[in-house]
Amino acid sequence: MHDKLSRREFLQESAAATAGLAAAAELAAAAPKAEEQIGFASKWQKANDRVWLGAEYWANPLQDWRIAKGRVECVKAAPNRNVHLLTRRLGEQPGALQMSVRLGRVGGKNLANGKGSAGFRIGIRGPLGDYRNSLIYGQGLDAGITADGRLFIGKPADGVPIELAVESIELRLTVDADGEKSKLALSAHDTDGKELAQVIRDSVLSKSLSGNLALVANFAYGNPNARRQNGANQNAAENLGAGEFWFSDWTVGGSRVEAHDADAYGPILFSQYSLSRGVLKLSAQMPPLGANDE
C-alpha cells in the first residue's frame, strides 16, 4: 500500500500531473496530422447517402445537392449551383494555394457529351465582407472547364482548348504570390494523372483573392445579379447551357489558407421553443439526414 499523503503533498502531485497533461496536450495539438498538411480534405467517401453534405459545407440551394456513392452530386441542371467550404478561407495576406477536385457527369457520360461547366470559385466576397453574407451574395473568380472544350480562369471565352472525351477529370488550381500580384495556374488531369491542358493567368491582384472557396456546377450566372446588370453577358453565358455534375476528393492547402473549424454548421442547425399554458416545448432543427445516419 502507498503511504498516506498529506494535503500539501497531494496538491503538489496533482499540480505536477495536471501540468504534464497540459504539456502533452499542447505537443499533441502542435504535431501536424496528415490531414492538416494539406489543410482540408473532403470525407464524402465515408458519408451515408443523403441531401445534407456535411457540417463543413453550405450548398446553394441545399435541395439541388446530395451525397451519393461517396461523392457529391448536383442533381439539377441549372446555373450557378455551388458548394462553399465553411471551415477554410483565403486570408488577406498574400500566399500560396493548392486546391484539387475530381469531377464528372452524373450518370457516367463523357464530359463532352452534354452542356454545362464545372470547377472552382475563389476569393468570394459579398457586400458586407462577412463569410456568411458571401455565401449568398458573394462574387469571386471562376476557374474550370466547359463542356464545349475550354479550360479557363476568369472568362470561359478566354480559355484554352481541352479534350473532354473522358468520364472524369481532376482539376488542380494553384496560386503563387509575388508581392501585390499573384500567378494562378489551372490544370486538368485524367485518371492516370496525365495532364490534358493547362491555363495560366498572371498579375492578379493578391488582395482580390481573399474570401470564400467553392465548387461550382454551371458558371452561367457567376454573378447572381447578372440578369439585372448585364443582359448581353447573360446571353453569352447562357450559351454554355447547364448539366448535372458530381465532385469528389476535394483538397485545399497552402500558406494563404485560413482554418475556421468553429464555423462548421450542423448537424444541429438551431433550436426553437414555444410556451403555451405553462408548458415549455423545445425542438432541435436538423438538415435532411440519411436513412442510415445515427
C-alpha positions in Angstrom: 0.0 0.0 0.0 1.1 3.6 -0.6 2.0 5.8 2.3 -0.7 8.3 3.3 -0.3 11.7 1.6 -0.6 15.0 3.3 -3.0 17.6 1.8 0.0 19.7 0.6 1.7 16.7 -1.0 -1.5 15.7 -2.7 -1.9 19.2 -4.1 1.7 19.3 -5.3 1.5 16.0 -7.1 -1.9 16.9 -8.6 -0.5 20.2 -9.9 2.5 18.4 -11.5 0.3 15.8 -13.1 -2.0 18.5 -14.5 1.0 20.4 -15.9 2.2 17.3 -17.5 -1.1 16.6 -19.1 -1.4 20.1 -20.4 2.1 19.9 -21.9 1.3 16.7 -23.6 -1.9 18.2 -25.0 0.0 21.1 -26.3 2.5 18.8 -28.0 -0.3 16.7 -29.5 -2.0 19.8 -30.8 1.3 21.1 -32.3 2.1 17.9 -34.0 0.9 18.1 -37.6 -1.6 15.5 -38.7 -1.6 14.1 -42.2 -4.8 15.9 -43.0 -3.6 19.2 -41.7 -0.6 19.1 -44.0 -2.9 19.7 -46.9 -5.3 21.9 -44.9 -8.5 20.2 -45.8 -9.7 17.0 -47.4 -13.4 16.1 -48.0 -14.7 12.9 -46.5 -17.7 12.3 -48.6 -16.5 8.7 -49.3 -17.2 7.9 -45.7 -20.6 9.6 -45.5 -24.0 7.9 -45.9 -26.2 8.9 -48.9 -28.3 12.0 -48.0 -29.2 15.5 -49.1 -27.1 17.3 -46.5 -23.5 17.5 -47.5 -22.0 17.9 -44.0 -21.2 20.5 -41.4 -18.2 21.8 -43.3 -20.3 22.9 -46.3 -23.0 25.3 -47.4 -24.9 24.2 -50.6 -26.8 26.6 -52.8 -29.5 25.6 -52.9 -29.5 22.7 -50.4 -32.1 20.6 -52.2 -30.2 20.5 -55.5 -27.3 18.6 -54.0 -26.8 15.2 -52.4 -24.2 12.7 -51.3 -24.4 9.5 -53.4 -21.9 6.7 -53.5 -19.2 8.6 -51.7 -19.3 11.8 -53.8 -21.5 14.9 -54.0 -23.9 15.4 -57.0 -25.6 18.4 -58.3 -28.9 16.8 -59.4 -30.4 19.8 -61.1 -29.1 21.1 -64.4 -29.3 24.8 -63.6 -27.0 27.8 -63.4 -24.7 28.7 -60.5 -25.2 25.7 -58.3 -22.4 25.9 -55.7 -21.0 24.4 -52.5 -19.0 26.7 -50.2 -16.4 25.4 -47.8 -17.3 26.9 -44.4 -14.1 25.9 -42.5 -11.4 27.2 -44.8 -11.0 30.6 -46.5 -8.3 32.6 -48.2 -6.9 35.2 -45.9 -6.0 38.9 -46.7 -2.2 38.2 -46.7 -0.5 37.1 -49.9 0.5 33.5 -50.0 0.1 30.1 -51.8 -3.0 28.0 -52.5 -3.2 24.4 -53.8 -6.6 23.0 -54.5 -7.9 20.0 -56.3 -11.1 18.1 -57.0 -12.2 15.2 -59.3 -15.4 15.8 -61.3 -17.6 14.1 -63.9 -21.2 13.9 -65.2 -23.9 12.4 -63.1 -24.8 9.2 -65.0 -21.3 8.4 -66.1 -21.4 10.1 -69.6 -18.3 11.7 -71.1 -17.8 15.3 -70.1 -18.0 16.3 -73.7 -21.4 14.6 -74.0 -23.7 17.4 -72.9 -23.8 21.0 -71.8 -22.6 23.0 -68.8 -19.4 23.8 -67.0 -17.9 23.0 -63.6 -14.9 23.8 -61.4 -13.9 26.3 -58.7 -14.7 29.7 -57.5 -12.2 31.5 -55.2 -12.0 34.9 -53.4 -15.8 35.0 -52.9 -16.8 38.2 -51.1 -20.2 39.7 -50.5 -21.0 43.4 -50.0 -20.8 43.1 -46.2 -17.4 41.3 -46.2 -18.6 38.6 -43.7 -18.3 35.0 -44.9 -22.0 34.3 -44.2 -23.1 37.2 -46.4 -20.7 35.9 -49.1 -22.5 32.5 -49.1 -25.5 34.1 -50.7 -24.4 37.4 -52.3 -20.7 36.8 -52.9 -18.8 37.1 -56.2 -15.4 35.6 -57.0 -13.0 34.4 -59.6 -14.1 31.3 -61.6 -11.8 28.6 -62.8 -13.0 25.4 -64.5 -13.9 23.6 -67.7 -16.8 24.0 -70.2 -18.4 21.1 -72.0 -17.5 22.6 -75.4 -13.9 22.0 -74.5 -12.3 25.0 -72.8 -10.2 25.2 -69.7 -10.4 28.7 -68.2 -9.6 31.2 -65.4 -11.9 34.1 -65.4 -14.0 34.2 -68.6 -14.7 30.9 -70.4 -14.2 32.6 -73.7 -10.6 33.2 -72.8 -9.9 29.6 -72.1 -7.6 27.1 -73.8 -8.8 24.0 -75.7 -9.1 20.8 -73.8 -10.1 17.3 -75.0 -13.0 16.1 -72.8 -13.7 12.7 -74.2 -13.3 11.2 -70.7 -15.7 10.3 -67.9 -13.9 12.3 -65.3 -11.0 14.7 -64.7 -9.1 16.1 -61.8 -8.8 19.9 -61.7 -5.7 21.4 -59.9 -5.6 25.1 -59.1 -2.5 26.8 -57.7 -1.9 30.4 -56.6 1.6 31.7 -56.0 2.1 35.3 -54.7 4.7 37.8 -55.8 4.1 40.8 -53.6 0.9 42.5 -54.5 0.3 40.3 -57.6 -0.3 36.5 -57.8 0.0 33.9 -60.5 -2.8 31.4 -61.0 -2.5 28.1 -62.8 -5.3 25.6 -63.6 -4.6 22.2 -65.0 -6.8 19.2 -65.9 -5.6 15.6 -65.5 -7.0 12.2 -66.5 -7.4 9.3 -64.1 -3.8 8.3 -64.6 -2.6 11.8 -63.7 -1.7 12.8 -67.2 -2.0 16.5 -67.8 -4.6 17.2 -70.5 -4.3 21.0 -70.6 -3.1 24.0 -68.5 -4.1 27.7 -68.4 -2.1 30.4 -66.6 -3.2 33.9 -65.5 -0.6 36.3 -64.3 -0.7 39.6 -62.4 -3.9 39.1 -60.5 -4.1 41.4 -57.5 -3.4 39.3 -54.4 -5.9 41.2 -52.3 -8.7 40.4 -54.8 -8.4 36.6 -53.9 -9.3 36.8 -50.2 -12.6 35.2 -49.3 -14.7 32.0 -49.6 -13.8 28.9 -51.6 -16.5 26.9 -53.5 -17.2 24.3 -56.1 -19.5 25.3 -58.9 -21.7 23.4 -61.3 -22.6 25.6 -64.3 -20.9 29.0 -64.3 -23.6 30.7 -66.3 -24.5 33.1 -63.5 -21.2 33.6 -61.8 -22.7 36.9 -60.7 -26.1 36.2 -59.1 -27.2 39.7 -60.2 -26.0 39.3 -63.8 -29.6 39.1 -65.2 -30.4 42.5 -63.9 -27.0 44.1 -64.6 -25.9 43.0 -68.0 -28.2 41.2 -70.3 -25.6 40.8 -73.1 -23.2 39.0 -70.8 -26.0 36.9 -69.5 -27.0 35.8 -73.1 -23.4 34.8 -73.8 -23.2 32.8 -70.6 -26.5 31.0 -71.3 -24.9 29.5 -74.4 -22.9 27.3 -72.1 -26.0 25.5 -71.0 -26.2 23.5 -67.9 -25.5 19.9 -66.8 -25.6 17.7 -63.8 -22.1 17.1 -62.3 -20.5 15.2 -59.4 -17.4 16.1 -57.3 -15.2 14.1 -55.1 -11.8 14.2 -53.3 -11.8 18.0 -52.7 -8.5 19.1 -51.1 -7.4 22.6 -50.0 -4.0 23.7 -48.7 -1.4 26.4 -48.8 0.1 29.2 -46.7 -2.8 31.6 -47.6 -5.5 29.2 -46.4 -7.0 30.0 -43.0 -8.7 27.4 -40.8 -12.1 28.3 -39.3 -13.2 25.0 -37.9 -15.6 26.7 -35.5 -17.7 27.9 -38.5 -18.9 24.3 -39.2 -22.7 24.2 -39.2 -24.6 21.1 -38.1 -26.0 18.6 -37.7 -28.0 20.6 -35.2 -28.7 23.9 -37.0 -30.7 25.7 -34.4 -33.3 25.3 -31.7 -36.9 26.5 -31.4 -39.1 26.9 -28.4 -42.8 27.6 -27.6 -44.5 28.4 -24.4 -48.2 27.5 -24.1 -50.3 27.3 -20.9 -47.3 27.0 -18.7 -45.6 24.3 -20.8 -42.3 25.0 -22.4 -41.5 22.9 -25.5 -38.1 22.7 -27.2 -37.1 21.3 -30.5 -33.8 20.9 -32.3 -33.8 21.6 -36.0 -31.7 19.4 -38.3 -31.0 19.2 -42.0 -32.2 16.3 -44.1 -30.2 13.3 -42.9 -29.9 9.9 -44.5 -31.8 6.7 -43.5 -28.5 5.2 -42.2 -27.4 8.3 -40.2 -27.5 8.0 -36.4 
